[in-house]
Amino acid sequence: MNTIAKRLLAAATIVLAYSLVNTASARVIINERTKYYSVSGKNGPQLFKSILRRGPKVRSVGHAIAATRSELKIRNIKTFVNKRECKITNVDVIMNITYTLPRWNGSRRASATVQNNWKKFNARVVKHEQTHGRISREYAREIEKKIKSTRARVSRNCKDFGERQLRSLSRLQRVITRRHARFDRREGRRGARIRMLQRSLIKSN
């Protein structure tokens, strides 16, 4: 089971997509939803084999225990001209976050020990993914501030807004990717709580 445990170590993936569209209103909008996939089994080994077959696909590890997908959309960029500078007054930053989590069917056929270990492990998995969600929410707010601080030149008819925005977004995307990676590394350490609960469940009969 050690091989399975290692392959299931990565519990989240982040995908960021950018869409710039002019509409109305200015705010940070967070949309969160949760979807589930079914797992089955009467003991820990069976449950993890089920996860390995049905869990969300992650590029680097195959099937993961759970995943968080974050999609960023940027809309409603409103500008004004102040002397020699073009400035942004308002922007809509929309962060759509989707959690994919396991749901155990047939738990009544399992022992109390397996049920209890699953409950503890699953609660920690949910907490793990919600932390990824929090990082993405913070990112959306940082993006809004960064975009609103962008300046362009009147002499270029404010056309350099797009170039500067893309540079800012690229830098922030690298920062947020590192944050998610650091969090996953902490959770992946041998003594981490989620790893301990995972091992306990795998050994449950």
N, C-alpha and C positions, 0 to 999 in steps of 0.2 A: 504493500500500500504506500510505501514511501514515494514511489514514482508518481502515483496519482496525486499525492499531497503536493508534490513539487509543481506538477502541471496545473494545479488549481490555485496556486499561490496568488497569481494576479487576479484580483477581484473586481477590477474596474477598468474601463476604457473611456477615453474622452475624445470626442470628435467635434471639432469646431468648424463651423461654416459661416462665411460672411456674406451678407446680402445688403447692399446699400440701395434704398428706395426712398423717394420723397413722398411723404404722406402728411398727416396732421398730428398735433399734440406732441408733448415732450416729457419723457419719463423713463424710468427703468422698470421693465415689466418682466416678472419671473413667472413662468408657467411650469409646473411640475406634475408629472403623472407617473404612475407605477404600473408595470405589466408583469405578469407572472408566467413561469413555465413550470410544468408538473414534474415532480420526481417521485419515485416509488422505491419500495424496499422495506424489509423488516428489521434490518440492522445497519450499522454504520457502513460497512464495506459495500452493501447493496445500494445504499443511498448515494455514496460517492461515485459508484459506477454509473448510476442513473444520471447524476450531474454531469459526468464526463461525456455522456451521450447527448444530453439535452440542453445543457447550459448554453448561455449566449456565447457566440464565437468571438474570440479575441485574436487579433492577427498574430501576436507573438506566442500565445500559449495554447491555441485551439479553443476548447470549451472552458469557460471560467465559471466560477460559482455564481457570480452576479456581475452586473455591469451598469455604469452610469454613462449616458450619452448626453452631451451638452451641445446645443446648437445655438449659435449667436447670430442675431439679425440686427442690423443697424438701419434705422429709418428716420425720416423727418428731420433731416439736417437743415436747419434754418440759419442763414447768415445775414450779416449786415456789414456795411463799410464804415470804418471809423478812420478818417484821415487817410493814411497810406496803407492801412491794414484791413484785410477782410477777416471777420471774426465769426465764430459760431455762437448763436444765442441758445439754441435748443436742439435736442437730439433724442430720438427714441432708441433705447437699447433693450432688445428683447432676448431673454435667455430662456430657451426651451430645454428643460431637463427631463430625461426619461430614465427611470430606474427599472432594471430587469432583475427580478428576484425569484428564488425557488419557492415552490409551494408543494408541501409533502402531502400526497394522497395516500390513504390507507394507513395512517399512523396508528389507528386503533389495533392493528394486528401486531404492533411492536411492543416490546417490553417497556415498563415504566422508565427504566434506565435510558434506553434509546430515545424515548420521547422527551425526557428531561434534557438530555445532552443536545438533542436537536433544537429544542426551544432556546437554550442558552447560545448555541452556535448561530442560529438563524437571527437572533436578536442582535448579535454582534455584527453579522453580515449587513443587516439593515443599517446599523449605526455607521459602519464603514462607508457604505454607499451615500448615506446622508452627509457625511463629511465631504465627500467629493462634490456633492451638490452645493454645500456651503462654500467651498472654494470657488465653484463656478459662479455662484451668486455674487461673491465679492469681486470676482473678475469683471462681471457685467457693470458693477458700479465704478470700478477703476477705468473701464473703457469709456464710460460716459464722461467722467472727469477729463480723461486724456483728450477725447475728441473735442469737448467744449473749450479746451485750452489751445486747440490748434489755431495757428495763424497763417494767413496767406497774403500775397502781395496784390494790391490794387493794380500795379503796373502790369501784371500778368492776367488781369481780369479775373482774379481769384481762382484761376485754373489750377494752381499748384496745391489747392486743398486736397484733392484726391491722392496725390503722390505722398504728401506728408501724413495723411491719415493712414495710408497703407503701411508706411514705415512704422508708425506708432502701433498699429494693430499687430504687425509682425513681431515687434519687440515684446509687447505684452503677451502675445500668444506663447512665445518662448518662456517667459516668466511663469505663466500659469501652468504650462506643461511640466516645468521643473517642480512646481509646488505639488502637483498630483503625483509625480514620480517619487518625490521625497516622502510623501505620506505613505505610498504603497511600500516603499523600502522599509519604513519603520514598522508597518503592519506585517511585513514579511519576515522580520527577524525571528529567530528560533524561540526566543522568550516572550514574544508578543502575545497578548491575550487571545487574539483571534486564532493564532496558530495553535495555542494550547487547547482551545475549545475544539478546533478542527481535529487534533490528534485524539482527544477524548471521544469524539463522535465516531471516528474511524474505528476505534477499538471496541465500540459498543456492540453488544449482542443481546 
